[in-house]
Amino acid sequence: MSYAGLNYQGLQFGSNPGEITNQANFSSPNPLDATGQEQIKLGLTTASEKTFALLGNGINFDGGAATSPRGNIQLGSVAVNSFVTLESIPEGWKVNYDNVSQFQDLTFDNLASVDTSGTGGGNINITGRNIKILNGSAITSNTLGNLDGGKIQIEASDLLEINGSDITGTKLDSLLATVEIFLPFASQISSSTVGSGKGGDVDITAQNLKLIDGGAIELQTFPGSTGTGGNLSIVAMDSIESNGIRPLLGVGDNAINLILPTIPLDTAIDLNQASEIATASISTGDAGNINISTTNIRLEDGATISVSPFSTGKGGTINIDSSQSIEIIGASPRTGSVSSSITANSFADGNAGDLKINTNRLTIRDGGF
């Protein structure tokens, strides 16, 4: 069926819109096996550079996948009687939610995936109330060639939760003791470059952000790539909570920005159990910057904020403005060797970055540094 010539304006939802469940999970060999991923899960898919959209009163990816190589994926969950408008963009269509007053939930579970990777990464927009990425599910836009990446944009009116696998015991201890780029089965939002194209940006807006049990937000430049990494921007109106291994990671020429405009909580950013906010360079590109603006920061049990070059690239800058307090406490109870810290290090030929802290009270104790 052809819709050519129609003048799209928007979509009107009635009094009883349905929920969408996606369980399509067909996989095929990965033709661009630069990231070590031998199989790519296709599921519901479009041709390259096309728009794929799902809009409903609740969206559930139960092991399902949506794939649009270098394309544009739009996922939105809205309440009854909502009206969304459609905007024409070079990649096809963008959904505008300016007239939506109430949203519903989206859940990605059981190794679900949303992927716009290609010679240049595509765009992904996910909008809803509570957005949960669980049990090894992934939102991915990788730049695999010489074209620039797109943008991953996630807007949760209430909660964004990224909850990874149950990784425990000796495997967890070995991960803590080494420099790892991947948590293979952790839930994640990922934008990477393995070629000469620039990696895509990741923008997240939510009331609350939770990263649990290895859930990760990753911006990476792989070894041998010449492209710069994208930027990560997080606006959390209430709180950011992370509990697990390395939940926020940027590798390469990329930056992490955490902004919490209004803070009703005593502790706005609370990292524990070896959680990490970090940028690192493992190629010739410089490590990105980390910019944090909030009222209180608490690092304990081996939690770290760091910028580090592991090759010839230069280290990034950490800028922290915490109007009330910063607490850096103790070491990881799992190993005892990973101390809570804020650091700008160099582990190779690259120069270390800068560390700038502005706060009313700084507390360092029990082995933190």
C-alpha atoms as one frame of an Amber mdcrd trajectory, in Angstrom:
protein
   0.000   0.000   0.000   1.375   3.429  -0.910   0.826   6.556   1.183   2.556
   8.908  -1.235   0.889  12.263  -1.533  -0.847  12.138   1.828  -0.421  15.168
   4.079   0.481  13.681   7.459  -0.381  15.793  10.497  -0.535  13.405  13.426
  -2.141  10.435  15.121  -5.181  10.588  17.406  -5.498   7.884  20.085  -9.004
   6.968  21.218 -10.441   6.028  24.602  -9.147   2.445  24.481  -5.783   2.273
  22.663  -4.015  -1.073  22.831  -0.665  -2.167  24.197   2.058  -3.284  21.790
   4.121  -6.429  22.487   7.124  -7.319  20.323   8.579 -10.841  20.554  10.166
 -10.954  17.082  13.771 -12.066  17.555  15.092 -13.479  14.269  18.920 -13.296
  14.120  21.422 -13.439  11.252  25.233 -13.279  10.865  26.610  -9.796  11.458
  28.080  -8.507   8.164  30.042  -5.793  10.015  31.595  -7.895  12.766  33.841
  -5.100  14.055  32.552  -5.133  17.614  32.952  -8.862  18.164  29.213  -9.470
  17.848  28.912 -12.569  15.640  25.106 -12.496  15.367  22.816  -9.510  15.018
  19.224  -9.746  16.224  16.924  -8.301  13.572  13.352  -8.873  14.760  11.128
  -6.208  13.228  13.285  -4.489  10.639  13.236  -1.872   7.893  15.435  -1.158
   4.918  18.475   1.011   5.531  17.859   4.701   6.326  14.108   4.276   6.878
  11.799   5.160   9.793  10.350   2.472  12.045   7.769   3.637  14.607   5.675
   1.960  17.300   3.148   4.103  19.209   0.698   2.687  21.718  -0.764   2.657
  25.210   2.165   0.695  26.635   5.027  -0.966  24.729   6.631  -4.248  25.776
   9.660  -5.787  24.040   9.730  -9.326  25.481  12.908 -10.645  23.902  11.929
  -8.864  20.704  14.042  -6.649  18.512  13.647  -3.644  16.225  16.365  -2.907
  13.674  16.803  -0.086  11.170  20.385   0.148   9.808  21.452   3.801   9.827
  17.754   4.500  10.148  15.320   6.114  12.530  13.420   4.231  15.268  10.630
   6.055  17.143   8.998   4.347  20.146   6.339   6.154  22.178   3.908   5.116
  24.899   1.038   7.532  25.501  -2.184   7.557  27.511  -5.764   7.472  26.229
  -7.077  10.296  24.039  -3.572  11.526  23.255  -2.619  13.263  20.024   0.898
  13.145  18.579   2.104  15.130  15.592   4.472  13.940  12.880   7.381  16.011
  11.621   9.150  15.307   8.342  12.921  14.925   8.762  15.646  13.736   6.339
  15.523  10.263   7.920  11.747  10.014   7.461   9.480  11.002  10.355   9.892
  12.270  13.895   7.115  11.972  16.485   6.341  15.164  18.416   4.761  14.768
  21.867   4.178  18.449  22.689   0.398  17.892  22.904   0.661  14.784  25.113
  -0.103  15.389  28.795   0.261  11.835  30.099   2.525   8.969  29.097   2.547
   5.210  29.674   5.329   2.668  30.223   7.865   0.953  27.964   9.686  -2.237
  28.982  12.592  -3.947  27.218  13.231  -7.383  28.754  14.880 -10.771  28.108
  17.677  -9.659  25.747  15.430  -7.316  23.771  17.201  -4.929  21.421  16.682
  -1.687  19.526  19.468  -1.113  16.993  20.202   1.497  14.315  23.867   0.618
  13.756  25.298   1.020  10.267  28.060   2.709   8.286  26.827   5.695  10.253
  24.686   5.166  13.344  21.008   6.056  13.072  18.603   7.806  15.442  16.590
   6.251  18.275  13.874   8.129  20.164  12.105   6.459  23.115   9.469   8.436
  25.028   7.238   7.339  27.902   6.523   7.400  31.637   8.549   4.558  33.180
  11.153   3.166  30.782  12.841  -0.052  31.902  15.732  -1.780  30.126  16.145
  -5.161  31.824  17.973  -8.513  31.743  20.549  -7.989  29.034  18.443  -5.774
  26.778  20.229  -3.121  24.725  19.529   0.180  22.977  22.326   0.540  20.419
  23.479   2.848  17.645  27.026   2.030  16.530  29.007   3.803  13.823  30.664
   1.023  11.802  32.057   3.025   8.889  33.079   6.489   7.738  29.732   8.266
   8.253  28.799  10.124  11.431  26.479   8.585  13.996  22.982   9.705  14.895
  21.440  10.357  18.296  19.857   8.183  20.977  17.241  10.271  22.793  15.315
   8.867  25.764  12.686  10.860  27.652  11.018   9.342  30.724   8.489  11.521
  32.519   9.061   9.461  35.674  11.729   6.710  35.791  14.465   5.347  33.531
  15.808   2.062  34.927  18.680   0.106  33.385  18.959  -3.196  35.226  21.632
  -5.658  34.099  22.290  -9.319  34.562  22.811 -11.079  37.860  26.622 -11.179
  37.741  27.977 -12.432  41.069  30.840 -14.305  42.702  34.256 -14.834  41.140
  33.230 -13.438  37.767  32.338 -10.129  39.379  35.624 -10.032  41.304  37.643
 -10.667  38.143  35.810  -7.860  36.340  36.617  -5.465  39.164  40.308  -6.353
  38.952  40.748  -5.760  35.211  40.062  -3.087  32.621  36.892  -4.225  30.859
  35.097  -2.526  27.977  32.022  -4.768  27.901  29.673  -6.406  30.353  28.416
  -8.876  27.745  24.988  -9.571  29.210  24.333  -6.339  31.047  21.451  -4.136
  29.968  22.805  -1.072  28.268  22.383   2.021  26.158  25.345   2.120  23.789
  26.747   4.409  21.110  30.143   3.442  19.700  32.418   4.061  16.747  34.702
   1.436  15.223  35.622   3.358  12.066  36.395   6.924  11.045  32.885   8.310
  11.569  31.967  10.248  14.708  30.006   8.307  17.309  26.458   9.401  18.023
  25.268  11.396  21.037  23.068  10.062  23.843  20.577  12.452  25.484  18.558
  11.268  28.496  15.844  13.198  30.335  14.079  11.657  33.341  12.722  12.438
  36.770  14.810   9.576  38.193  17.593   7.445  36.706  18.510   4.034  38.168
  21.427   1.877  37.000  21.407  -1.502  38.743  23.517  -4.705  38.680  25.769
  -3.790  35.794  23.285  -1.701  33.829  25.381   0.585  31.645  25.331   3.692
  29.498  28.343   3.447  27.191  29.925   5.726  24.613  33.004   4.083  23.137
  35.736   4.352  20.545  37.152   0.927  19.770  40.886   0.210  19.344  42.022
   1.114  15.850  39.165   3.536  15.203  39.939   7.117  14.203  36.495   8.613
  14.736  35.690  10.652  17.810  33.109   9.477  20.311  29.758  11.080  20.962
  28.579  13.049  23.992  26.377  11.834  26.837  23.978  14.304  28.433  21.721
  13.331  31.346  19.106  15.623  32.860  17.587  14.006  35.975  15.072  16.215
  37.752  15.112  14.261  41.029  17.891  11.697  41.393  20.533   9.447  39.867
  21.078   6.124  41.638  23.647   3.544  40.559  24.363   0.204  42.170  26.701
  -2.237  40.423  29.733  -2.301  38.123  30.612   0.635  35.883  27.141   1.874
  35.024  28.221   5.021  33.179  31.130   4.733  30.743  32.460   6.913  27.958
  35.504   5.842  25.961  37.280   8.086  23.458  36.625  11.692  22.481  33.335
  11.913  24.313  31.861  13.777  27.239  29.513  12.916  30.086  27.232  15.629
  31.464  25.007  15.076  34.502  22.553  17.873  35.299  20.067  17.784  38.167
  18.164  21.092  38.112  15.943  20.568  41.177  16.901  18.229  44.014  14.324
  17.335  46.691  16.547  14.502  47.961  19.291  14.632  50.590  21.710  12.859
  48.259  21.320  13.655  44.587  24.043  11.394  43.167  24.720   8.208  45.149
  27.268   5.745  43.751  28.152   2.539  45.590  29.375  -1.052  45.180  32.114
  -0.242  42.637  29.835   1.899  40.462  31.714   4.157  38.080  31.304   7.314
  36.035  34.262   7.330  33.660  35.735   8.333  30.344  38.797   6.615  28.907
  40.804   6.548  25.698  42.174   3.254  24.378  43.216   4.622  20.969  44.683
   7.866  19.641  41.590   9.885  20.529  41.433  11.950  23.707  39.340  10.829
  26.660  36.145  12.818  27.089  35.135  15.250  29.802  32.830  14.637  32.759
  30.660  17.559  33.883  28.503  17.158  36.997  26.241  19.788  38.518  24.170
  18.892  41.588  23.741  19.544  45.314  25.265  16.440  46.963  27.537  13.616
  45.796  28.308  10.475  47.798  30.840   7.863  46.628  31.255   4.732  48.751
  32.244   1.046  48.611  34.658   1.543  45.709  32.587   3.932  43.596  34.705
   6.130  41.313  34.584   9.122  38.997  37.564   9.107  36.626  39.093  10.223
  33.326  41.991   8.099  32.044  44.017   7.611  28.833  45.233   4.045  28.237
  47.106   4.955  25.027  48.524   8.105  23.415  45.326  10.108  23.782  45.051
  12.875  26.365  42.950  12.533  29.502  39.750  14.503  29.842  38.660  17.028
  32.455  36.407  16.388  35.452  34.308  19.429  36.380  32.215  18.951  39.524
  29.981  21.631  41.014  28.218  20.225  44.091  26.720  23.130  45.985  26.387
  21.399  49.363  28.743  18.435  49.802  30.937  15.680  48.356  31.654  12.507
  50.353  34.301   9.939  49.267  34.199   6.937  51.591  35.857   3.518  51.869
  36.709   0.746  49.399  34.892  -2.064  47.621  33.800  -4.750  50.118  34.230
  -7.379  47.377  37.976  -6.894  46.837  39.156  -4.288  49.338  41.545  -3.003
  46.652  39.223  -0.613  44.803  38.934   2.615  46.780  36.239   5.215  46.353
  37.863   8.063  44.452  37.733  10.997  42.064  40.789  10.791  39.795  42.389
  12.090  36.613  45.047   9.469  35.797  47.281   8.406  32.925  48.125   4.733
  32.386  50.196   5.198  29.202  51.940   7.924  27.157  48.973  10.274  27.133
  48.880  13.237  29.504  46.537  13.112  32.482  43.544  15.419  32.480  42.441
  18.095  34.942  40.295  17.831  38.060  38.166  20.802  39.131  35.899  20.590
  42.188  33.666  23.289  43.649  31.737  22.403  46.821  30.888  23.751  50.257
  32.081  20.619  52.113  34.470  17.853  50.979  34.780  14.708  53.135  37.348
  11.936  52.387  37.654   9.040  54.843  38.118   5.297  55.412  40.499   4.789
  52.496  38.797   6.979  49.927  40.891   9.396  47.880
